[in-house]
Amino acid sequence: MKPLNPAAIAPPFARYSHGMELPAGRRLAFCSGQLGIAADGTVPDDVRAQADLCFANIAAILAEAGMTLADIVRVNAYVTDRAYMKGYMESRDAHVGTPPPASTLMIVSGFTRPEFKVEIEVVAAAP
């Protein structure tokens, strides 16, 4: 994978790449948006803890395809408040590989249940 961060545009605002180029022959896995809910149905109140659960759920999905979080090439994330950006970004930076994937973060009005603060979906690629 090759990060695409051209000098002709402003650099990324945080730890992400503007784009990612994949070599020919890579397999792709697309993960649906994951919420910060544990297998037992519990939802932590803290946004960082929810984001960590999102990435744990994503890791489990990717493992089914023989991939890991290091194979992520694109992240789309959604938080319900600007104040939640920091906790989400700390979790993202702790879980994604190097080079960092392409990434989009949006602030949304809410999810299916009011206790959810973050949702994360990814695209991963591996040989």
MOSULRA-V692379 format. One line per field, one symbol per residue. ss: DSSP state (A for helix, B for strand, O for the rest). phi: phi as a letter, one per 40 degrees, with the letter a starting at -180 (. if undefined). burial: b if it has 24 or more other C-alpha atoms within 12 Angstrom, else e. A space follows every 10 residues. Layout:
ss = ???
phi = ???
burial = ???
This chain:
ss = OBBBOOOOOO OOOOOOBOBB BOOOOOBBBB BBBBBOOOOO OOOOOOAAAA AAAAAAAAAA AAAAOOOOAA ABBBBBBBBO OAAAAAAAAA AAAAAOOOOO OBBBBBBOOO OOOOOOOBBB BBBBBBO
phi = .bcbbcccbc cdcacabcab bbcdgccbbb bcdbbcbcdc gcbccccccc cccdccccdc ccdcbgbbcc ccbabbbbbc adccdccccc cdccbccbcc ccabbbcbci bcbcccbabb bbbbaac
burial = bebeeeeeee eeeebbbbeb ebeeeeeebb bebbbbbeee eebeeebbbb bbbbbbbbbe bbeeeebbbb bbbbbbbbbb eeebbebbbe bbbebbbebb bbbbbeeeee eeeeebbbbb bbbbbbe
